[in-house]
C-alpha cells in the first residue's frame, strides 16, 4: 500500500513543528505551526491574529475553497482566510499524515523555497505517530471527468492508493509539453516530488504585480523563466521540475477531499481551478465514491484481485 507501515491506522505528528517565511503573493512575513491532532480530525486550519482580532478555525475542505487563481485559497462564511495552502497540504498527505492543526498567523502560508520540501523536513524532524483509529479513505468507484477548452481532469478507480498523472503544455521552448506519473508514497514523495518548485515567466511579472500577486516572489522561492533561459543561479532541480510541481499542487488540492483518496487523478493542462472542479464533481456524485477502512498491512504482497476484497466499506457517502 502507498502509506507503508501506517496503512491500516491513522497518524498525526509526534510534536509541533514551526516554519517561518514570507507569502509569495502578499510578500508579508508569516509563521506556520503544525500541531498534532486527535484521530478523525483531518486537516484543520487555524488562522491566528486575523484582521478581526479573533482566531478563525475551519476544516481544510473542498467546500472551504474561496478562490483558485494562482493558488488555492480557503476560508469560511466570513470570507477568505488563508492562501497558498497546497504545498503544506501536499507534504502532509504525501507523507501519510491524517490529522493535523495548521496554524498560520497571516493571510498566506509561507512559500519557503517554492516547494514542499521545507514542510517535509519540518514533519520529519518531529516524526509521525500511529493512532488507534482505523484509517478511513475515499475510494473512487467510477470515472469522473471535467474538461474545457482542451484542458481536462479525471479521477478514476485505482485500488493501490493515490496515483497522479500530470501533463502540461506551455508555449515556451524551455517548458513545452511535459508528462509525469507517480504512485504517491512517502519515500516517493520525498525523493521525486517534494523539491520541485513553483515557477513563473518573466513576461508575466508586470501583469501579476499590477494585479497584486507575486509581491513576495524571488529567485529564492520561484523558478523564473526568461525567453531563453532559467534565471535562477542554481538552475533546475529536475529536468521536468515544472510538471513535477504541478503534481505537488494536485496532491495538495486533492487533500481537500477530507480523507486519503484511493484513485488515479489525470490532469491535462490543468491547475488549481481544475483540481477543485474535479474533486467537487466527484464528491457531488454519491455513486462515484465510498468511504472504506484500510486493512492492516499484510506480511506478504497482494495482487489487485485479492486487494479488492480487502476493503470493507465502512460508510456510505455523506449526503448532508
Secondary structure, DSSP 4 states (H G I P E B T S, - for coil): -TTGGGTTEEEEESS-EEEEEE-TTT--EEEEEEEE--TT--EEEEE-S-TTSS-EEEE--GGGEEE-SSS-EEEETTEEEEB--HHHHHHHHHTT--BEEEEESSSB---TTSSSHHHHHHHHHH-EEEEEEEPEEEEE-S-EEEEETTEEEEEEE-TTSEEEEEEEE-SSTTTSEEEEEEE--HHHIIIIITTPPPEEEGGGHHHHHHTT--TT--TTT-EEE-SSSB-STT--SSTTHHHHHHHHHHHHHHGGGSS-EEEEEEEES--HHHHHHHHHHHHH-TTSEEEEEPPPPPSS---HHHHHTT-EEEEPPP--
